[in-house]
Amino acid sequence: MGFKVRIEVTPDAEEEIIIKCKNITDEVIAIQSVISNNENNELELTLGENTHFVKTSKILFFETSGNKTAAHTKERMYYSDLKLYELEERLPRSFMRISKSCIINVKAISSIHREITGICEAFFADTTKKVYISRSYYKAFKDRLNEMRLK
């Protein structure tokens, strides 16, 4: 199916992209995903009293503990005012939930280790940080990992 692409230059307008379609198909969802999942997006995160703008591609994972959401990079741990479900809506497709309290950047994983008991850990390059992948999320995680590694 071919798509008609049109660009309108309106100097005083706010930039937006509108997808017009008869039905929401897999192709439309794929286009929306490509447009909205810019790996160079930045999130506003806090560290102490300072606000930082961190590229999503630098974030290894998000985790919640109590009412706080922590964003981990290789070097630091920042905090976000957003809940995990709010982050899921904003983050690129390379991020996915791997437990009730954790969202991981699949592209940042350097290795995984799965025990016979079903416990699975994900590791990241050049850091000692690691996360546990819940059994109920493992199949979806493996599928996304394979998808990301093929790109």
C-alpha positions as CSV (number, residue, x, y, z in Angstrom):
1,M,0.0,0.0,0.0
2,G,1.4,3.4,-1.0
3,F,1.2,6.4,1.3
4,K,0.8,10.0,0.2
5,V,3.3,12.2,2.0
6,R,2.7,16.0,2.2
7,I,4.7,18.6,4.0
8,E,3.2,22.0,4.8
9,V,5.5,24.8,5.8
10,T,3.7,27.2,8.2
11,P,6.3,29.5,9.9
12,D,4.2,30.4,12.9
13,A,2.7,26.9,13.5
14,E,3.7,24.4,16.2
15,E,5.4,21.4,14.6
16,E,3.2,18.3,14.5
17,I,2.8,15.2,12.5
18,I,-0.7,14.0,11.7
19,I,-1.4,10.5,10.3
20,K,-4.7,10.3,8.5
21,C,-6.0,6.7,7.9
22,K,-9.2,4.8,7.2
23,N,-8.2,2.1,9.7
24,I,-5.4,1.6,12.2
25,T,-3.3,-1.2,10.6
26,D,0.0,-2.7,11.4
27,E,1.6,-0.4,8.8
28,V,0.1,2.7,10.4
29,I,1.3,1.6,13.8
30,A,4.8,0.9,12.5
31,I,4.9,4.4,10.9
32,Q,3.7,6.0,14.2
33,S,6.3,4.0,16.1
34,V,9.2,5.2,13.8
35,I,8.1,8.8,14.0
36,S,7.6,8.9,17.8
37,N,10.6,6.7,18.8
38,N,13.4,9.1,18.3
39,E,16.4,7.7,20.2
40,N,17.7,11.3,20.7
41,N,14.7,12.3,22.8
42,E,15.6,13.8,26.1
43,L,13.9,13.4,29.5
44,E,13.9,15.9,32.2
45,L,15.5,14.2,35.3
46,T,16.7,15.5,38.6
47,L,19.9,14.9,40.5
48,G,19.9,16.6,43.9
49,E,18.7,20.1,43.3
50,N,19.7,20.2,39.6
51,T,17.5,19.4,36.6
52,H,19.3,17.4,33.8
53,F,18.2,16.7,30.2
54,V,19.3,13.2,29.5
55,K,19.1,11.4,26.2
56,T,17.0,8.3,26.4
57,S,19.7,6.4,24.6
58,K,22.0,6.9,27.6
59,I,19.5,5.4,30.0
60,L,20.0,1.8,30.9
61,F,16.8,1.2,32.9
62,F,14.1,2.8,35.1
63,E,13.1,1.3,38.4
64,T,10.6,2.3,41.1
65,S,11.0,2.0,44.8
66,G,8.2,3.4,46.9
67,N,7.0,6.6,45.3
68,K,10.3,7.4,43.4
69,T,11.2,6.5,39.9
70,A,15.0,6.2,39.3
71,A,16.6,6.4,35.9
72,H,20.0,4.7,35.7
73,T,22.8,5.6,33.3
74,K,26.2,4.0,33.4
75,E,27.5,6.7,35.6
76,R,24.6,8.0,37.7
77,M,21.1,7.5,39.1
78,Y,18.7,10.4,38.4
79,Y,15.0,10.7,39.4
80,S,11.9,11.3,37.4
81,D,8.5,12.6,38.5
82,L,6.9,10.3,36.0
83,K,5.4,6.9,36.9
84,L,6.5,3.8,34.9
85,Y,3.3,3.7,32.9
86,E,3.8,7.3,31.9
87,L,7.4,6.6,30.9
88,E,6.2,3.6,28.8
89,E,4.0,5.9,26.7
90,R,6.9,8.4,26.1
91,L,9.9,6.1,25.6
92,P,11.2,4.7,22.3
93,R,10.4,1.1,21.4
94,S,13.8,0.0,22.6
95,F,12.4,0.3,26.1
96,M,10.1,-2.3,27.6
97,R,8.8,-3.3,31.0
98,I,10.5,-6.4,32.4
99,S,8.8,-6.5,35.8
100,K,6.2,-4.6,37.8
101,S,8.9,-2.1,38.9
102,C,11.4,-1.9,36.0
103,I,11.6,-0.7,32.4
104,I,14.8,-1.6,30.5
105,N,16.6,-0.2,27.5
106,V,16.9,-3.4,25.4
107,K,19.6,-1.8,23.2
108,A,21.8,-1.2,26.2
109,I,22.0,-4.9,27.3
110,S,25.4,-6.5,26.8
111,S,24.5,-9.9,28.2
112,I,21.8,-12.0,29.9
113,H,22.1,-14.9,32.2
114,R,19.3,-17.3,32.8
115,E,19.3,-19.9,35.6
116,I,17.7,-23.3,35.4
117,T,15.3,-22.0,38.1
118,G,14.0,-19.4,35.7
119,I,15.7,-16.4,37.2
120,C,17.1,-14.1,34.5
121,E,19.5,-11.2,34.8
122,A,20.4,-8.6,32.3
123,F,23.8,-6.9,32.4
124,F,25.1,-3.7,30.8
125,A,28.6,-2.9,29.3
126,D,31.1,-1.0,31.4
127,T,29.0,-0.9,34.6
128,T,28.2,-3.3,37.5
129,K,24.5,-2.4,37.2
130,K,22.1,-5.3,36.5
131,V,18.4,-6.0,36.6
132,Y,16.2,-9.0,37.0
133,I,13.7,-10.0,34.4
134,S,10.4,-11.4,35.7
135,R,9.4,-14.8,34.4
136,S,6.0,-13.4,33.2
137,Y,7.8,-10.8,31.1
138,Y,10.6,-13.1,29.8
139,K,9.0,-14.3,26.5
140,A,8.1,-10.7,25.4
141,F,11.5,-9.6,26.5
142,K,13.3,-12.3,24.4
143,D,11.1,-11.4,21.4
144,R,12.0,-7.7,21.7
145,L,15.6,-8.4,22.3
146,N,15.8,-10.5,19.1
147,E,13.9,-7.8,17.2
148,M,16.3,-5.1,18.4
149,R,19.4,-7.1,17.7
150,L,18.3,-7.7,14.1
151,K,18.2,-4.0,13.3
